[in-house]
């Protein structure tokens, strides 16, 4: 015999035209639970939709942006939750690293400060987002402007006939125009002997089979907006030193040693007689 499903009486009275209740409805417990789950899911969905309307802004901007600055300045980035109906916890990232914030600097409004912007901050990104919804975020990328900074080994000495590279390391934003010249005038790039190579980090002058006449001062120049930055490189090309015939000397020493050994071996009897003591005869 099938198990009887208990009925849950719901006092849902309806009225006739005279305003009197005419009856009441009943509902089984399974149907009631199903309706309750549906109502609960609907409430969650509505609250999620309401929360998804919240967003963030950095310094009043709710879209990703690039922020130009100069070195030595101070920067304050203020993130605010917008469109939220409840308190929202904010999260900051510096590039891919999570920033540690004080509790009072997390809810609805949060601020990150850089007291002294440097060249190392160039192209660094700061991202603020809602902890409850990581897709609600805004990113700011720092565009730190600074003049060229040149570096590299400035004094080089090579032998005649050797290859040599003069490496002028460069840091700058924006990227400068680069050129090499000699102290006595414009550098003539002799075919197959002088080549230049440029990357975002260095400007290289390569000399193939250096000659004595290549000795002198070479100047690396960087141009930005009619301003010039230079660095001097000093090259000395020495006379080619004679190659030390090490292998030939070793071979000669081996021959001499073997000759001595074989000579001693061939005359071993005479040598032993020289060291043999004479026998004395008693009278």
C-alpha positions, 0 to 999 in steps of 0.5 A, a space after each residue: 500500500 503506497 505511503 500517504 503523503 502528509 498534507 500541510 494546511 495553508 489557511 488560504 481563505 477566499 471570499 464570496 461576493 458577500 465578503 465571507 470566507 467560503 473555504 480553505 486550500 491544502 498543499 502537500 509538504 513536498 510542493 511547499 518545500 519546492 516552492 520554498 526553494 524556488 523563493 530562496 533561489 529567487 531571493 539569492 538571484 535578485 541580491 546577486 543582480 543588485 550586487 553586480 551593479 556595484 563597481 569601482 573607480 580610481 581617482 574618479 575614473 571607472 575605466 582603465 587608464 594610463 597616468 603620466 608622471 615625472 620622477 620625484 613626484 608624489 602620487 595618491 590613488 583613491 579607490 571608491 566603491 560605486 553603486 553599492 547598497 551594502 559595504 564593499 571590501 576593496 582589494 589592491 594589486 601592484 602588478 600581480 602582487 596583492 597589497 597589504 591594507 589596514 582594516 580601516 583602509 578597505 571598506 568602500 574607500 581605499 587609498 594607496 600612496 607612492 611618496 617618491 615616484 622613481 624610474 623603477 615605477 614606470 609601467 607598473 600597474 595598480 588594480 583596485 577591485 571588489 572582493 565580492 566581485 573580482 570582475 568589478 575592477 579598474 587598472 591604472 598604469 604609471 607612465 613615468 617620464 624621465 630623461 635618458 640615463 646612459 651607462 656601460 664600461 667606458 674604458 676598453 683595451 684590445 689587441 690589434 685584429 680582435 673584435 670589440 663591442 662598445 655597449 651604451 646602456 640606456 634607460 629613458 621614457 620616452 625612448 630617445 634617438 641614438 647615435 655614435 660619433 667619434 670625438 674628432 667628428 662623425 663616425 664613418 661606419 666602414 663596411 664589414 668592420 663597423 656595425 650598430 645594434 639598437 634595442 630598448 635597453 642598449 645601443 651597441 657599436 661593434 668593431 670587427 678586427 680592430 686596427 691601431 687607427 681605431 683607437 680614440 674616444 667614441 661618444 654615445 648620444 641620446 636625443 629627446 626633445 632637443 635635449 642631448 645626453 652623452 657618454 664617452 667610451 675610450 678605446 685603446 688598440 694595442 700591438 698584437 702580441 707574438 703568440 707564445 709557441 707553448 705546444 712547440 716548447 712542450 714538445 721540445 722539452 719532451 724530446 730533450 728529456 727522452 734523449 737524456 733518459 735513453 743516453 743514461 740507459 745506454 751508458 748505464 754499465 759505465 756509469 755504474 762502474 764509476 760509482 763502484 768502490 775499489 776492493 783493497 788487498 791486504 799485504 
